[in-house]
Each structure stands twice: as structure tokens, then as C-alpha cells.
């Protein structure tokens, strides 16, 4: 295996893990990082989705006690059953839309300038939601994921579907959507983590299965390296984010998205950076 290619795969894994659970779009950053590293192509698009499983395993580890409690109590504990049912309900909208529209989205929107545009739009949405909730603190009626109803889960599921647009951010769409629908910042963030489990595992499995013909046994080490990088960086990021939201809102991420998006569009327009589609 080529050492430079393996290093690029590891860097891509780190980018995936550090950005997957922040409201800044992991897919968008992977597209931009791949463009800068000249790590592009149809096989790489599947790689970017598949290594999400590495990031997801880190969340499973952080919440292992909660997950074990749900598994043990599923047959006897109504809260555990409601939690699982809500995850399934929230998972369905993005899963169905992804199956029907993923190919079209990859063909049209998986390039730097559309991603940068989504960065800016998402940043503006985050600012609006945070200002709305700051001016109306009584809107947060759900303080725990255990207090969610099936309708709450369905609303968050439709919000997550917006993340099919590269640059939108899956975590950003679910967290902001959940906050709009009455969840506290902490509950919205935790539900976004949990919802990532079926969403990312499902997306990874579906993408690899659909594009299986592109790969051979020699690609396994590259996927492994990328997944390990994603696990390490996601573990650090999730632990940090849980501490961060206890005293901060998401406005800083909104500014980051806007500034970075403007830079990408400007640099592409003037040719400062050779972004590769």
C-alpha cells in the first residue's frame, strides 16, 4: 500500500471524526479536504461514507452504559422501548429520501462551491435558531431524550433529511431542528448522537453494498486506516462537545461556517485555491 495514499486516508479519517458531530458538515469538509489532497473519485466518495462507521463506534463507546441499559430493558422498560421506537421513526425520512435521491445529489452537489454555499446558509440558520431560543427561553419544553414523543422524533427525522444536501451538516440539521421543535440544547445534541447510530451505520452499509464492484481486498487496509482515524478524532470531539454545550451555544460554529464558506467561494472565483470537483 502506498504510504502517501495511506496518510491521506488517515487525514480524511481525522477530518471525518472531528467534524461529524459538530454542526459544520463532515461531508462538506471531506469534499474540501479531498479536493486539497487530490483524494477524489467515485471510490473516494464511498470511502467518505464508509468511514463514518468509525466515528459512530466512538459514540457507541461513550454511551455504552446507556446503550446496554436500553438493550437489557427493551422487553420490560417502557422508556427503553420508546427510545428505540423514536430512533427508528427519526431514521426513516432521511433513509427513504437518501435511497431515492443520493445518486442525483452526488452528481450535482458534491463539489466545493455548492458545499460552501450550504455552509453559509446553514450558518445563518444556526444564528437564527440560537437568537430565537435566547429571546424565548420558555420554548424548550423537552429536557431529556426520554421525554420525546413519536411526533417529536418524526419532526427531527425530517429535519435530518436536509443533511442530504452536502455542506448542510447532519448534526447541525438534527440539533437545530430539535431545538426549533422544543428540545433543550443538551437533549437535542444527545438525540443527534443517538440518531447518528442507525443513520451512519445504514448509510455506510448501503453505500458499500451499492458500489461493491469498485473495490477489491487491497482496499480494506485503506478503509481500516480511515476508520481508525475517524474513531480517534470523533471520540475526542464528542467528549469535548458535551462539555462545551454546558456553557456555550452554537453561534461560534455559525460564524465559522459563514467565514469558511465565503473563503471557499472567493478562493474558487479568483483561483487562489485549485478546488477539484
C-alpha positions as CSV (number, residue, x, y, z in Angstrom):
1,X,0.0,0.0,0.0
2,X,1.3,3.4,-1.0
3,X,2.4,5.3,2.2
4,X,1.2,8.7,0.9
5,X,-2.2,7.3,0.0
6,X,-2.5,5.7,3.4
7,X,-1.6,9.1,5.0
8,X,-4.2,10.8,3.0
9,X,-6.8,8.2,4.1
10,X,-5.8,8.8,7.8
11,X,-6.1,12.5,7.4
12,X,-9.5,12.1,5.8
13,X,-10.5,9.9,8.8
14,X,-9.4,12.6,11.2
15,X,-11.4,15.2,9.3
16,X,-14.5,12.9,9.4
17,X,-14.3,12.3,13.1
18,X,-13.6,15.9,14.1
19,X,-16.5,17.2,12.0
20,X,-19.2,14.5,12.1
21,X,-20.8,15.6,15.4
22,X,-20.2,19.3,15.1
23,X,-22.8,21.4,13.2
24,X,-20.3,22.2,10.5
25,X,-20.8,19.4,8.0
26,X,-18.5,16.4,7.9
27,X,-19.4,15.7,4.2
28,X,-18.6,19.2,3.2
29,X,-15.2,19.2,5.0
30,X,-14.4,15.8,3.5
31,X,-15.2,17.1,0.0
32,X,-13.0,20.1,0.5
33,X,-10.2,18.1,2.2
34,X,-10.3,15.5,-0.6
35,X,-10.1,18.3,-3.1
36,X,-7.0,19.8,-1.5
37,X,-5.3,16.4,-1.1
38,X,-6.3,15.3,-4.6
39,X,-8.0,12.4,-2.9
40,X,-11.1,12.3,-5.2
41,X,-13.1,10.0,-7.4
42,X,-16.1,7.6,-7.2
43,X,-14.3,5.2,-4.9
44,X,-13.3,8.0,-2.5
45,X,-17.0,9.1,-2.3
46,X,-17.8,5.6,-0.9
47,X,-14.8,5.8,1.4
48,X,-16.0,9.0,2.9
49,X,-19.3,7.5,3.7
50,X,-17.9,4.1,4.9
51,X,-15.5,5.6,7.5
52,X,-18.5,7.2,9.2
53,X,-18.8,3.9,10.9
54,X,-15.5,4.5,12.7
55,X,-16.8,7.8,14.0
56,X,-20.1,6.1,15.0
57,X,-18.3,3.5,17.1
58,X,-16.8,6.2,19.2
59,X,-20.3,7.4,20.2
60,X,-21.3,3.8,21.0
61,X,-18.3,3.6,23.3
62,X,-19.0,7.0,25.0
63,X,-22.7,6.0,25.6
64,X,-22.0,2.2,26.1
65,X,-23.7,2.2,29.6
66,X,-26.9,3.9,28.2
67,X,-27.0,1.5,25.2
68,X,-26.5,-1.6,27.4
69,X,-29.3,-0.3,29.7
70,X,-31.6,0.0,26.6
71,X,-30.8,-3.4,25.4
72,X,-31.3,-5.1,28.7
73,X,-34.5,-3.2,29.4
74,X,-36.1,-3.3,26.0
75,X,-38.6,-6.0,26.8
76,X,-39.6,-4.7,30.2
77,X,-38.9,-0.9,30.4
78,X,-41.4,1.3,28.5
79,X,-38.8,4.1,28.4
80,X,-36.3,1.9,26.7
81,X,-38.8,0.8,24.1
82,X,-40.0,4.4,23.4
83,X,-36.3,5.4,23.0
84,X,-35.7,2.7,20.3
85,X,-39.0,3.4,18.6
86,X,-38.2,7.1,18.4
87,X,-34.8,6.4,16.9
88,X,-36.5,4.2,14.2
89,X,-39.1,6.9,13.4
90,X,-36.5,9.7,13.2
91,X,-34.3,7.5,11.0
92,X,-36.9,6.7,8.3
93,X,-37.3,10.1,6.5
94,X,-33.6,10.6,5.6
95,X,-33.2,6.9,4.8
96,X,-36.0,6.8,2.3
97,X,-35.0,10.1,0.7
98,X,-31.4,9.0,0.6
99,X,-32.2,5.8,-1.3
100,X,-34.2,7.7,-4.0
101,X,-32.1,10.8,-4.4
102,X,-28.5,10.0,-3.2
103,X,-27.2,9.4,-6.8
104,X,-28.6,12.7,-8.1
105,X,-27.2,14.6,-5.1
106,X,-23.7,13.1,-5.6
107,X,-23.7,14.0,-9.2
108,X,-24.8,17.6,-8.8
109,X,-23.9,18.9,-5.3
110,X,-20.7,17.0,-4.4
111,X,-18.3,19.9,-5.3
112,X,-16.7,22.7,-3.4
113,X,-18.8,25.8,-4.4
114,X,-22.3,24.2,-3.7
115,X,-20.9,22.9,-0.4
116,X,-19.6,26.3,0.5
117,X,-23.0,27.8,-0.3
118,X,-24.6,25.3,2.1
119,X,-22.0,26.2,4.7
120,X,-23.2,29.8,4.6
121,X,-26.9,29.0,4.6
122,X,-26.5,26.6,7.5
123,X,-24.6,29.2,9.5
124,X,-27.4,31.7,9.1
125,X,-29.9,29.2,10.2
126,X,-27.9,28.4,13.3
127,X,-27.7,32.1,14.2
128,X,-31.5,32.5,13.7
129,X,-32.3,29.4,15.9
130,X,-30.0,30.5,18.7
131,X,-31.3,34.0,18.7
132,X,-34.9,32.8,18.7
133,X,-34.3,30.5,21.6
134,X,-32.3,33.1,23.5
135,X,-35.1,35.6,23.2
136,X,-37.7,32.9,24.1
137,X,-36.2,30.6,26.8
138,X,-39.6,29.0,27.6
139,X,-39.7,27.3,24.1
140,X,-37.5,24.4,25.4
141,X,-40.1,22.0,26.8
142,X,-38.1,18.8,26.4
143,X,-35.1,18.5,28.7
144,X,-34.3,14.8,28.1
145,X,-34.5,12.4,25.1
146,X,-36.7,10.2,27.3
147,X,-39.4,12.8,27.2
148,X,-39.7,12.8,23.4
149,X,-42.9,11.7,21.7
150,X,-43.2,9.8,18.4
151,X,-44.2,13.1,16.7
152,X,-41.2,14.9,18.2
153,X,-39.0,12.1,16.7
154,X,-40.7,12.4,13.3
155,X,-40.1,16.1,13.2
156,X,-36.4,15.7,14.0
157,X,-36.3,13.0,11.3
158,X,-37.5,15.3,8.6
159,X,-35.0,18.0,9.8
160,X,-32.2,15.4,9.4
161,X,-33.3,14.8,5.8
162,X,-32.0,18.3,4.9
163,X,-28.5,16.9,5.6
164,X,-28.6,15.0,2.4
165,X,-27.5,18.3,0.9
166,X,-23.7,18.3,1.2
167,X,-22.5,21.1,3.4
168,X,-25.7,21.3,5.4
169,X,-24.4,19.1,8.3
170,X,-26.4,16.1,9.7
171,X,-25.7,17.0,13.3
172,X,-26.5,20.7,12.6
173,X,-29.8,19.9,10.9
174,X,-30.9,17.5,13.7
175,X,-29.8,19.7,16.6
176,X,-31.2,22.9,15.1
177,X,-34.4,21.1,14.1
178,X,-34.8,19.6,17.5
179,X,-34.3,23.0,19.2
180,X,-36.9,24.5,16.9
181,X,-39.3,21.8,17.9
182,X,-38.9,22.4,21.6
183,X,-35.9,20.4,22.8
184,X,-33.2,21.8,25.0
185,X,-29.7,22.2,23.6
186,X,-28.4,19.3,25.6
187,X,-31.3,17.0,24.7
188,X,-31.1,18.0,21.1
189,X,-27.3,17.3,20.9
190,X,-27.7,13.9,22.6
191,X,-30.5,12.8,20.4
192,X,-28.4,13.8,17.4
193,X,-25.6,11.5,18.7
194,X,-28.1,8.6,19.1
195,X,-29.8,9.2,15.8
196,X,-26.4,9.1,14.1
197,X,-26.1,5.4,15.0
198,X,-28.7,3.9,12.6
199,X,-28.2,6.7,10.1
200,X,-24.4,6.4,9.7
201,X,-24.2,2.6,10.0
202,X,-27.1,2.4,7.5
203,X,-25.5,4.9,5.1
204,X,-22.1,3.1,5.3
205,X,-23.5,-0.3,4.7
206,X,-25.8,0.8,1.8
207,X,-23.1,2.8,0.1
208,X,-20.5,-0.1,0.2
209,X,-23.1,-2.6,-0.9
210,X,-24.3,-0.5,-3.8
211,X,-20.7,0.3,-5.0
212,X,-19.2,-3.1,-4.2
213,X,-17.9,-3.5,-7.7
214,X,-15.5,-0.6,-7.2
215,X,-13.4,-2.4,-4.6
216,X,-11.1,-5.2,-4.0
217,X,-9.4,-6.8,-1.0
218,X,-6.5,-4.4,-1.4
219,X,-8.8,-1.5,-0.3
220,X,-9.5,-3.0,3.1
221,X,-6.3,-1.5,4.8
222,X,-7.2,2.0,3.4
223,X,-10.7,1.8,4.8
224,X,-9.4,0.5,8.1
225,X,-6.9,3.3,8.4
226,X,-9.6,5.9,7.7
227,X,-12.0,4.4,10.1
228,X,-9.4,4.3,12.9
229,X,-8.6,8.0,12.3
230,X,-12.3,8.7,12.4
231,X,-12.8,6.8,15.7
232,X,-10.0,8.6,17.5
233,X,-10.9,12.1,16.4
234,X,-14.7,11.6,16.9
235,X,-14.1,10.2,20.5
236,X,-12.2,13.4,21.4
237,X,-14.7,15.6,19.7
238,X,-17.8,14.1,21.3
239,X,-16.3,14.3,24.8
240,X,-15.3,17.9,24.2
241,X,-18.7,18.9,22.7
242,X,-20.6,17.6,25.7
243,X,-18.6,19.9,28.0
244,X,-18.8,22.8,25.6
245,X,-22.6,22.9,25.2
246,X,-23.0,23.0,29.0
247,X,-21.8,26.7,29.0
248,X,-21.9,27.8,25.3
249,X,-24.4,27.9,22.4
250,X,-23.6,27.1,18.7
251,X,-23.1,30.7,17.5
252,X,-19.3,30.2,17.1
253,X,-19.9,27.3,14.7
254,X,-22.3,29.5,12.7
255,X,-19.6,32.2,12.3
256,X,-17.1,29.5,11.3
257,X,-19.4,28.1,8.6
258,X,-20.1,31.6,7.2
259,X,-16.4,32.7,7.1
260,X,-15.2,29.4,5.7
261,X,-17.9,29.3,3.1
262,X,-17.1,32.8,1.9
263,X,-13.4,31.9,1.7
264,X,-14.0,28.8,-0.4
265,X,-16.3,30.7,-2.8
266,X,-13.9,33.7,-3.0
267,X,-10.8,31.5,-3.5
268,X,-12.6,29.5,-6.2
269,X,-13.7,32.6,-8.0
270,X,-10.2,34.2,-8.0
271,X,-8.3,31.0,-8.5
272,X,-6.4,31.2,-5.2
273,X,-7.1,27.6,-4.5
274,X,-7.4,24.9,-7.1
275,X,-10.5,23.2,-5.8
276,X,-11.0,19.9,-7.6
277,X,-14.6,18.6,-8.2
